[in-house]
Amino acid sequence: MSGSLLGDRNAVIYGGGGAIGGAIARVFAREGARVFIAGRTQERLDAVARDIAATGGAVETAQVDVLDQQAVEKHADTVAATAGGIDIAVNAVSVPHDQGTSLADLSLEEFMRPIDGYLRALFITSKAVARHTGRERPGVILTLSEPGSKLAVGGILGHAVSAAGKEAFSRVLAAELAPGNVRVIGIRPHAAVDAPAAGSHTKDLFEQAATAAGQSVQELLESGAMAQGTLLKRLPTLSEIAETAAFLASDRAGAMTGTIANLTAGALVD
């Protein structure tokens, strides 16, 4: 599928069994990439792989804990040896974190959980793939953050600091890897309106706010305060996030690096 957007590219997606990671994997495969999805839950990886295989896409799964540096490096080495290199890497890992608790009631453990989890995973996965990416073939590393990186609202201390850290990491990594022909771009989506609540952190994160508003979590996402706080009066869809990721990973975005793609539907205006 060399005529497709990502034809003949090898893409590793960490967190490939999750809502966003799975959506990206499906679009990457549709666009011709050979997709390697990794995550902790084999059942979720298999569900994504079945969807890709059903449409004729090339996919392989691996149960990998992204906080295990040796396991991640071994997996990246195996993918590179099998495929001849890694062209695209996406970190779509999700880490449980608190939202809604103010400083007075927030424990140090809860504050540090997303900071340590997200940044540790980003460091480990980026380091593992970087030595197999770029040079003769252009390489791309995509990261994901959240609007909390720039929102001045209470109750999201750990979440906001981890998001800002991921964006800073992406910018600095872009400078480091540019000489090796590797682009690094962060994607900053809002909560996806169609992300499944079951089996994800969506329900846990927003249930308190939904209850206070007398709505279900889905109602909150579709038409509640979160949606109304954007310029477009809606939240992004998984499809929009995944399609943007495919464009950013392609040669069509070849002049983009060291930046953050704002997919917040206007919740933030850069």
C-alpha positions in Angstrom: 0.0 0.0 0.0 2.8 2.4 -0.9 0.3 4.9 -2.3 -1.4 5.3 1.0 -0.6 8.1 3.6 1.7 5.8 5.6 2.5 3.1 3.1 5.5 0.9 3.9 5.9 2.5 7.4 6.4 0.5 10.5 4.5 2.0 13.5 4.7 1.1 17.2 1.8 2.2 19.3 2.2 2.0 23.1 -1.2 1.8 24.7 -2.5 0.4 21.5 -5.4 -1.3 23.2 -6.8 1.9 24.7 -9.5 4.2 23.2 -7.1 6.7 21.6 -4.3 4.2 20.9 -6.7 1.8 19.3 -8.2 4.4 17.1 -4.8 5.6 15.9 -3.7 2.0 15.2 -6.8 1.4 13.1 -6.2 4.5 11.0 -2.5 3.9 10.7 -3.2 0.4 9.4 -5.9 1.7 7.0 -3.3 4.1 5.6 -0.8 1.3 4.9 1.4 1.1 8.0 2.5 -2.2 9.5 1.3 -1.7 13.0 2.8 -3.1 16.2 0.5 -2.5 19.2 1.8 -2.9 22.7 0.1 -2.7 26.1 -0.6 -4.4 29.4 -4.0 -6.0 28.6 -3.8 -8.7 25.8 -7.6 -8.9 25.5 -7.8 -5.2 24.5 -4.9 -5.5 22.1 -6.6 -8.5 20.5 -9.8 -6.6 20.0 -8.0 -3.9 18.1 -6.0 -6.4 16.1 -9.1 -8.2 15.0 -10.6 -5.0 13.7 -7.4 -4.3 11.7 -7.1 -7.8 10.4 -10.7 -7.8 9.3 -10.0 -4.9 6.9 -6.8 -6.5 5.6 -4.3 -4.5 7.7 -1.0 -5.7 9.0 -0.9 -5.9 12.8 1.1 -7.6 15.6 0.4 -7.4 19.3 2.7 -7.7 22.3 1.8 -7.6 26.0 4.3 -5.1 27.4 4.4 -3.1 30.6 5.7 0.3 29.5 7.2 1.0 32.9 9.5 -2.0 32.5 12.4 -0.5 30.7 14.1 -3.8 29.8 10.8 -5.3 28.5 10.2 -2.2 26.3 13.7 -2.2 24.9 13.5 -5.9 24.1 10.2 -5.4 22.3 11.5 -2.4 20.3 14.6 -4.4 19.4 12.4 -7.3 18.2 10.1 -5.0 16.2 13.1 -3.3 14.5 14.7 -6.7 13.7 11.5 -8.1 12.3 10.4 -5.0 10.3 13.8 -3.5 9.4 13.4 -0.5 11.6 10.8 1.7 13.3 9.4 4.7 11.4 6.7 5.9 13.7 6.2 5.6 17.5 3.2 6.7 19.4 2.9 6.9 23.1 -0.8 6.7 23.9 -0.4 5.2 27.4 -3.0 6.1 30.0 -2.1 6.4 33.7 -4.8 6.6 36.5 -4.9 10.0 38.1 -7.0 12.2 40.3 -9.1 15.1 39.1 -11.2 17.2 41.4 -9.2 17.1 44.6 -7.7 20.3 45.9 -4.3 20.7 47.5 -5.6 20.5 51.0 -6.9 17.0 50.5 -4.5 15.8 47.8 -1.9 13.3 49.0 1.7 13.4 47.7 1.2 9.9 46.2 -1.9 11.0 44.2 -0.1 14.2 43.1 3.0 12.2 41.9 1.1 9.3 40.3 0.5 10.8 36.9 3.8 12.8 36.9 5.9 9.7 37.5 3.8 7.4 35.5 3.3 9.4 32.3 6.9 10.8 32.2 8.5 7.5 33.1 6.6 5.8 30.3 7.4 8.5 27.8 11.1 8.4 28.6 11.3 4.6 28.5 9.4 4.3 25.2 11.1 7.2 23.5 14.6 6.0 24.4 13.8 2.4 23.3 12.6 3.4 19.8 15.0 6.3 19.1 17.9 4.1 18.3 15.9 2.3 15.6 14.3 5.5 14.1 15.4 8.0 11.5 18.6 8.5 9.6 18.0 7.2 6.0 14.2 6.9 6.6 12.4 9.9 8.2 11.2 9.0 11.7 8.3 10.4 13.8 7.5 10.2 17.5 4.1 11.3 18.6 3.1 12.0 22.2 -0.2 12.8 23.8 -1.0 15.4 26.5 -4.1 17.1 27.7 -5.6 20.6 28.0 -4.6 20.6 31.7 -1.1 21.6 30.5 -2.4 25.2 30.1 -5.6 25.4 32.1 -5.6 27.6 35.3 -8.3 25.7 37.2 -8.3 24.0 40.5 -8.3 20.3 41.4 -6.0 19.0 38.6 -2.5 19.6 40.1 -0.9 16.3 39.2 -2.8 16.0 36.0 -1.8 19.5 34.8 1.9 19.2 35.8 2.2 15.8 34.0 0.6 17.2 30.9 2.9 20.2 30.9 5.9 17.9 31.5 4.9 15.7 28.5 4.7 18.8 26.2 8.1 20.1 27.4 9.6 16.6 26.9 8.3 16.5 23.4 9.8 19.9 22.5 13.2 19.2 23.9 13.3 15.7 22.4 12.5 17.2 19.0 15.7 19.3 19.3 17.8 16.3 20.3 16.5 14.0 17.6 16.3 16.4 14.6 19.9 15.9 13.5 19.0 12.2 13.2 16.0 12.9 10.8 13.4 12.3 13.5 10.4 14.6 14.1 8.7 14.8 17.5 5.2 16.3 17.7 2.8 16.4 20.7 -0.9 16.0 20.3 -3.1 17.8 22.8 -6.7 16.5 22.5 -9.6 17.2 24.9 -11.5 14.3 26.3 -12.9 12.4 23.3 -16.7 12.6 23.3 -17.0 9.0 22.0 -14.3 7.4 24.2 -15.9 4.3 25.8 -16.5 4.8 29.5 -16.4 1.0 30.2 -12.8 -0.3 30.7 -11.3 3.2 30.6 -10.6 6.0 33.1 -13.3 8.2 31.5 -16.1 7.2 33.9 -13.9 7.5 37.0 -12.5 10.8 36.0 -15.8 12.6 35.3 -18.4 10.8 37.3 -18.2 13.2 40.2 -18.6 16.3 37.9 -21.5 14.5 36.0 -23.3 13.7 39.3 -23.0 17.2 40.5 -24.5 18.4 37.2 -27.3 15.8 37.3 -26.0 14.2 34.1 -24.5 10.9 33.0 -20.8 11.0 32.1 -21.8 10.7 28.4 -24.2 13.6 28.7 -21.5 15.7 30.4 -19.1 15.0 27.5 -21.6 15.5 24.7 -23.4 18.7 25.8 -22.3 19.6 29.4 -19.9 22.2 30.7 -16.8 20.6 29.1 -18.3 20.8 25.7 -19.8 24.3 26.2 -16.4 25.5 27.4 -15.0 25.1 23.8 -15.3 27.4 20.9 -16.9 24.7 18.8 -19.3 23.8 21.7 -18.3 20.1 21.4 -15.4 17.8 22.2 -13.2 16.1 19.6 -14.0 12.6 18.4 -11.6 9.6 18.4 -11.7 9.7 14.7 -10.6 13.3 14.5 -7.7 12.5 16.9 -6.6 9.5 15.0 -6.9 11.1 11.5 -4.8 14.0 12.7 -2.2 11.6 14.1 -1.9 9.9 10.7 -1.4 13.2 9.0 1.3 14.3 11.5 3.1 11.0 11.1 3.1 11.3 7.3 5.5 13.1 4.9 2.7 15.7 4.3 3.6 17.1 7.8 7.3 16.9 7.1 8.0 20.5 8.1 6.4 20.0 11.6 8.4 19.2 14.7 8.9 20.5 18.2 5.3 21.7 18.4 2.0 20.7 19.9 -1.1 20.1 17.8 -4.1 21.6 19.6 -7.1 19.4 19.2 -9.2 20.8 22.1 -12.0 22.2 19.9 -11.1 25.6 21.1 -11.0 24.9 24.9 -7.5 26.4 24.5 -6.5 29.0 21.9 -2.8 29.1 21.2 
